[in-house]
Amino acid sequence: MSIRIDLQSVQFGETERTVAGGAGFSVSAFRYSSGIAALRVRSRRGEIVVLPFMGHQIWSCAFDGRDLTMKSMFTEPVRTSHYLETYGAFFIHCGATAIGAPGPSDRHPLHGELPLAPFQKGFVEIDEARGTCAVIGTYEHTVAFSYHYLATSTYVMQADSTLLDVSLQVDNLKKTPMDLMYLAHANFRPVDNGELIYSAPATPQAVRVRKSIPAHITPKPGYREFLEDLAVNPAIHHVLRPDLAFDPEVAMMIGMKAGKDGFAHALMKHPSGASDYMRYQPAQCGQCCRWICRTPDQDAIGIAFPCTSEVEGYTAEKKKGLYAVVEGGSSWRVDMRMGALSAAETEAVTREIRAILG
């Protein structure tokens, strides 16, 4: 038996109220003081808060009493059309017609239209037989003579799991091909002295540090020198020592390798032995970005961002050929799993990563 609740704006008021429950889940709706609608999904192991009509972002994520979400300057989401004016979510879909910081000839917003897209429809489905709860939203994007696509975002929780299954499907509703650029911005909270373990060799060829400075950040003394050191020896960043200068941010592109099952893996192992985790299929997203920001006001790590492109803006990525082509009437899709692992699960994934690297 499954329970489906279609989401309507009127369901979200100032007072949080339950809208669905069963199979180990409780789903409630509320609005932040900013007026942004939010959906809280609780399982037996944790909870996520989804913004069903604003980018379908996962604003926060916690499992087993631990908040996985980045530290930011925002206590709640803000109603705005500017990406950096409401930046603090655990997970953000980025793209789909452009990605990254716009270059001199670009006109797209930072990370494209998806982060703050006004998703028009959404629903929650609890499957009691499978013990799952899915939060699904759709956004139809139409620009005359240019684009017409439908993006479907899906988050699936299991009642007794500390992992989320996350997917995005983009259906090209035009009869002509569509250029698509995408990046999955999953923002975990760094742990001092956490260890980064991932299925790519720690060489300058496989871990390429971005040396260009985006317009929205101001480098501090010693920052450029730190980037140069990282570019020569990427292993410097494998242990997140508090003294490392990820201020204001460091980004790198990583040549991830997949195992026999098609999945690449990345984790941040805590001193306790547990970890934060991300897996995806490089066959779906041929690029991978890592992003680290550790400042007094913002503390975040993108362990692995599956992406179709690098992050220099539409014109640069188009010139490199780093984008997906979605033929008219066809679809593109990405599937990911992210969340928290126990110490035993961390060791199992670490062995798998070692096997992939040989």
C-alpha positions as CSV (number, residue, x, y, z in Angstrom):
1,M,0.0,0.0,0.0
2,S,1.2,3.5,-0.8
3,I,0.1,6.9,0.4
4,R,0.3,9.9,-2.0
5,I,-0.1,13.5,-1.0
6,D,-0.1,16.2,-3.7
7,L,1.5,19.4,-2.4
8,Q,-0.4,22.7,-2.6
9,S,0.8,26.1,-1.4
10,V,-2.2,26.4,1.0
11,Q,-0.9,23.4,3.0
12,F,2.1,25.5,4.2
13,G,1.3,27.8,7.1
14,E,3.1,29.5,9.9
15,T,2.3,26.6,12.2
16,E,3.9,23.3,11.3
17,R,1.4,20.5,10.8
18,T,1.5,16.8,9.8
19,V,0.3,16.1,6.3
20,A,1.2,12.4,6.0
21,G,2.6,9.5,8.0
22,G,3.2,5.7,8.1
23,A,5.9,3.1,7.6
24,G,8.2,4.8,10.0
25,F,7.8,8.3,8.5
26,S,6.2,11.5,9.6
27,V,5.8,14.3,7.0
28,S,4.9,17.9,8.1
29,A,4.5,21.2,6.3
30,F,5.4,24.7,7.5
31,R,6.7,28.1,6.4
32,Y,9.9,29.8,7.5
33,S,9.5,33.4,8.7
34,S,10.8,34.4,5.2
35,G,7.6,32.9,3.8
36,I,9.4,30.0,2.1
37,A,7.4,26.7,2.1
38,A,9.2,23.8,3.7
39,L,8.5,20.1,4.1
40,R,10.0,18.1,7.0
41,V,10.4,14.4,6.5
42,R,11.3,12.4,9.6
43,S,12.4,8.7,9.5
44,R,13.4,6.5,12.4
45,R,17.1,7.6,11.7
46,G,16.9,11.2,10.9
47,E,15.2,14.0,8.9
48,I,15.5,16.2,5.8
49,V,13.8,19.6,5.2
50,V,12.9,20.1,1.5
51,L,11.9,23.4,-0.1
52,P,9.3,22.0,-2.5
53,F,8.8,25.2,-4.5
54,M,12.3,26.8,-4.4
55,G,14.7,24.8,-6.4
56,H,13.5,21.6,-4.7
57,Q,16.5,22.2,-2.4
58,I,17.2,20.0,0.6
59,W,17.7,22.8,3.1
60,S,18.9,20.6,5.9
61,C,19.8,16.9,6.5
62,A,20.5,15.1,9.8
63,F,21.0,11.5,10.7
64,D,21.4,9.8,14.1
65,G,21.3,13.1,15.8
66,R,24.1,14.6,13.7
67,D,23.6,17.6,11.4
68,L,25.3,16.9,8.0
69,T,24.5,20.4,6.6
70,M,27.2,23.0,5.9
71,K,27.6,25.9,8.3
72,S,26.4,29.1,6.7
73,M,25.4,32.7,7.4
74,F,21.7,31.8,6.9
75,T,19.5,30.5,9.6
76,E,16.7,30.0,7.1
77,P,16.1,30.3,3.3
78,V,15.5,33.7,1.9
79,R,13.1,34.7,-1.0
80,T,15.5,36.0,-3.6
81,S,16.5,35.5,-7.3
82,H,20.2,35.6,-6.4
83,Y,22.1,32.4,-5.6
84,L,24.4,33.8,-3.0
85,E,21.7,35.6,-1.1
86,T,20.2,32.3,0.2
87,Y,23.2,30.0,0.3
88,G,23.2,27.4,3.1
89,A,21.4,24.3,1.8
90,F,22.6,20.7,2.2
91,F,21.8,19.9,-1.5
92,I,21.1,22.1,-4.5
93,H,20.5,21.1,-8.2
94,C,22.6,23.4,-10.4
95,G,22.3,23.9,-14.2
96,A,20.5,23.0,-16.5
97,T,21.1,25.4,-19.4
98,A,24.4,26.7,-17.9
99,I,26.7,26.1,-15.0
100,G,29.4,27.7,-12.9
101,A,30.4,31.3,-12.6
102,P,29.4,33.3,-15.7
103,G,32.4,34.3,-17.9
104,P,32.8,37.7,-19.6
105,S,30.4,36.8,-22.5
106,D,27.9,34.9,-20.4
107,R,24.5,36.2,-19.3
108,H,23.4,33.3,-17.1
109,P,23.1,33.5,-13.3
110,L,25.6,31.8,-11.1
111,H,25.1,28.1,-11.5
112,G,22.2,28.5,-13.9
113,E,18.4,28.6,-13.3
114,L,17.8,25.4,-11.3
115,P,19.0,26.4,-7.8
116,L,16.1,28.8,-7.3
117,A,13.7,27.5,-9.9
118,P,10.0,27.9,-9.0
119,F,9.0,24.2,-9.0
120,Q,5.4,24.2,-10.0
121,K,4.2,20.7,-8.8
122,G,5.2,18.3,-6.1
123,F,4.0,15.3,-4.1
124,V,5.0,13.0,-1.3
125,E,4.6,9.2,-1.6
126,I,5.0,6.7,1.3
127,D,5.4,3.1,0.2
128,E,4.6,1.0,3.2
129,A,5.7,-2.3,1.6
130,R,9.1,-0.9,0.7
131,G,9.5,1.2,3.8
132,T,10.3,4.3,1.7
133,C,9.2,7.9,1.5
134,A,9.8,9.9,-1.8
135,V,9.6,13.6,-2.2
136,I,9.2,14.5,-5.9
137,G,8.9,17.9,-7.6
138,T,8.7,19.1,-11.2
139,Y,9.8,22.3,-12.9
140,E,8.9,23.2,-16.5
141,H,11.3,25.7,-18.0
142,T,10.2,27.4,-21.2
143,V,12.0,30.2,-23.2
144,A,10.7,30.9,-26.7
145,F,13.1,29.9,-29.5
146,S,15.5,28.5,-26.9
147,Y,14.5,25.9,-24.3
148,H,11.6,23.8,-23.2
149,Y,12.3,21.1,-20.7
150,L,10.8,19.4,-17.7
151,A,13.0,18.7,-14.7
152,T,11.9,16.1,-12.1
153,S,13.7,16.0,-8.8
154,T,13.3,12.9,-6.5
155,Y,14.5,12.3,-3.0
156,V,13.9,8.9,-1.4
157,M,14.5,8.0,2.2
158,Q,14.3,4.6,3.8
159,A,12.9,4.3,7.3
160,D,16.0,2.6,8.8
161,S,18.7,4.1,6.6
162,T,21.1,7.0,6.9
163,L,21.4,7.4,3.2
164,L,19.4,9.3,0.6
165,D,18.7,8.3,-3.0
166,V,18.7,11.5,-5.1
167,S,18.0,11.8,-8.8
168,L,17.2,14.4,-11.4
169,Q,15.6,13.7,-14.8
170,V,15.5,16.3,-17.5
171,D,13.0,15.7,-20.4
172,N,13.7,17.8,-23.5
173,L,10.1,18.8,-24.6
174,K,11.4,20.5,-27.8
175,K,11.9,18.6,-31.1
176,T,15.4,19.9,-31.4
177,P,18.5,19.0,-29.3
178,M,19.2,20.8,-26.0
179,D,22.6,21.6,-24.5
180,L,22.5,20.6,-20.8
181,M,25.0,21.4,-18.0
182,Y,24.4,20.1,-14.5
183,L,26.2,20.0,-11.1
184,A,24.9,18.3,-7.9
185,H,25.9,20.7,-5.1
186,A,25.9,18.5,-1.9
187,N,27.3,20.6,0.9
188,F,28.4,18.6,3.9
189,R,29.8,20.0,7.1
190,P,33.6,19.4,7.4
191,V,35.0,17.6,10.4
192,D,38.4,18.8,11.7
193,N,41.1,16.2,10.8
194,G,38.6,14.3,8.7
195,E,40.2,12.1,6.0
196,L,39.1,12.3,2.4
197,I,39.0,8.9,0.7
198,Y,37.8,8.6,-2.9
199,S,38.1,6.5,-6.1
200,A,40.7,8.5,-7.9
201,P,44.5,8.6,-7.7
202,A,46.0,11.6,-5.9
203,T,48.0,12.9,-8.8
204,P,48.1,16.3,-10.4
205,Q,46.6,14.8,-13.5
206,A,43.6,13.2,-11.8
207,V,43.1,16.0,-9.2
208,R,43.2,19.3,-11.0
209,V,43.1,22.4,-8.8
210,R,41.2,25.4,-10.2
211,K,43.6,28.4,-10.2
212,S,41.3,30.9,-11.7
213,I,39.6,33.2,-9.2
214,P,35.8,33.7,-9.7
215,A,34.5,37.2,-9.6
216,H,32.5,36.6,-6.4
217,I,35.5,35.8,-4.2
218,T,38.4,37.9,-3.0
219,P,41.7,36.0,-2.4
220,K,43.6,36.6,0.8
221,P,47.4,36.8,1.2
222,G,48.9,33.3,0.6
223,Y,45.8,32.0,-1.1
224,R,47.4,31.8,-4.6
225,E,50.5,30.1,-3.2
226,F,48.3,27.5,-1.4
227,L,46.6,26.7,-4.8
228,E,50.0,26.2,-6.4
229,D,51.1,23.8,-3.7
230,L,47.8,21.8,-4.0
231,A,48.2,21.6,-7.7
232,V,51.6,20.0,-7.4
233,N,50.6,17.7,-4.4
234,P,46.9,17.2,-4.1
235,A,47.4,14.8,-1.1
236,I,47.9,17.9,1.0
237,H,44.1,18.3,1.3
238,H,43.4,14.6,2.2
239,V,43.3,15.4,6.0
240,L,41.2,18.5,6.8
241,R,43.6,20.1,9.2
242,P,42.1,23.3,10.7
243,D,45.2,25.3,9.6
244,L,44.7,24.6,5.9
245,A,43.8,27.8,3.9
246,F,40.4,26.8,2.3
247,D,39.5,30.5,2.7
248,P,37.5,31.7,0.9
249,E,37.2,28.4,-1.2
250,V,39.1,25.8,-3.2
251,A,37.7,23.9,-6.1
252,M,39.2,21.0,-8.0
253,M,38.1,18.7,-10.8
254,I,38.7,15.0,-10.0
255,G,39.0,12.1,-12.5
256,M,36.9,9.6,-10.6
257,K,37.0,5.9,-11.4
258,A,34.1,3.5,-11.2
259,G,33.9,0.0,-10.0
260,K,32.5,-3.0,-11.8
261,D,29.0,-1.9,-10.8
262,G,29.5,1.5,-12.5
263,F,29.7,3.5,-9.3
264,A,32.4,5.9,-8.1
265,H,32.7,6.6,-4.3
266,A,33.9,9.4,-2.1
267,L,33.8,9.8,1.7
268,M,35.0,12.0,4.5
269,K,36.1,9.7,7.3
270,H,35.7,11.2,10.8
271,P,38.2,10.6,13.6
272,S,35.5,8.4,15.1
273,G,35.6,6.1,12.1
274,A,32.2,7.0,10.8
275,S,31.9,9.1,7.6
276,D,29.9,11.3,5.2
277,Y,29.4,9.7,1.8
278,M,28.6,10.2,-1.8
279,R,28.4,7.8,-4.7
280,Y,27.3,8.3,-8.4
281,Q,27.8,6.9,-11.9
282,P,30.5,8.6,-14.0
283,A,28.6,7.2,-17.1
284,Q,25.8,9.7,-16.2
285,C,28.0,12.6,-15.2
286,G,31.5,12.5,-16.8
287,Q,33.0,15.2,-14.5
288,C,33.4,15.5,-10.8
289,C,34.1,18.7,-8.8
290,R,35.3,19.0,-5.2
291,W,34.7,22.2,-3.3
292,I,36.0,23.2,0.1
293,C,35.2,26.4,2.0
294,R,36.4,26.8,5.6
295,T,36.0,30.3,7.1
296,P,34.7,31.7,10.4
297,D,31.3,32.2,8.8
298,Q,31.0,29.3,6.4
299,D,32.2,25.8,6.7
300,A,31.4,23.4,3.9
301,I,32.8,20.6,1.8
302,G,31.5,19.1,-1.4
303,I,33.1,15.7,-1.1
304,A,32.2,15.0,-4.8
305,F,29.9,17.0,-7.0
306,P,28.8,14.8,-10.0
307,C,28.7,17.1,-13.0
308,T,28.6,17.2,-16.8
309,S,30.9,20.2,-17.0
310,E,33.6,22.2,-15.2
311,V,32.6,25.4,-13.5
312,E,33.9,28.3,-15.7
313,G,30.5,29.3,-17.2
314,Y,28.5,28.3,-20.3
315,T,30.8,29.7,-23.0
316,A,34.0,28.1,-21.6
317,E,32.3,24.7,-21.0
318,K,30.7,24.8,-24.5
319,K,34.1,25.5,-26.0
320,K,35.6,22.6,-24.1
321,G,32.8,20.3,-25.2
322,L,31.9,19.6,-21.6
323,Y,28.1,19.3,-21.7
324,A,25.4,16.8,-22.5
325,V,23.3,16.8,-25.6
326,V,19.6,15.8,-25.0
327,E,18.0,15.1,-28.3
328,G,14.5,16.4,-29.0
329,G,11.9,14.4,-27.1
330,S,14.5,12.4,-25.1
331,S,15.7,12.5,-21.5
332,W,18.9,12.8,-19.4
333,R,19.2,11.5,-15.9
334,V,21.6,11.3,-12.9
335,D,21.3,9.1,-9.8
336,M,23.2,9.5,-6.6
337,R,23.3,8.2,-3.1
338,M,24.5,10.4,-0.2
339,G,24.4,10.6,3.6
340,A,26.2,9.1,6.6
341,L,28.0,5.7,7.1
342,S,28.8,3.9,10.3
343,A,32.4,2.9,11.1
344,A,31.8,-0.6,9.7
345,E,30.1,0.7,6.6
346,T,33.0,3.2,6.1
347,E,35.5,0.4,6.2
348,A,33.6,-1.6,3.7
349,V,33.4,1.3,1.2
350,T,37.1,2.1,1.8
351,R,38.0,-1.5,0.8
352,E,35.8,-1.1,-2.3
353,I,37.7,2.2,-3.2
354,R,41.0,0.5,-2.7
355,A,39.9,-2.3,-5.0
356,I,38.9,0.2,-7.7
357,L,42.3,1.9,-7.5
358,G,44.1,-1.5,-7.7
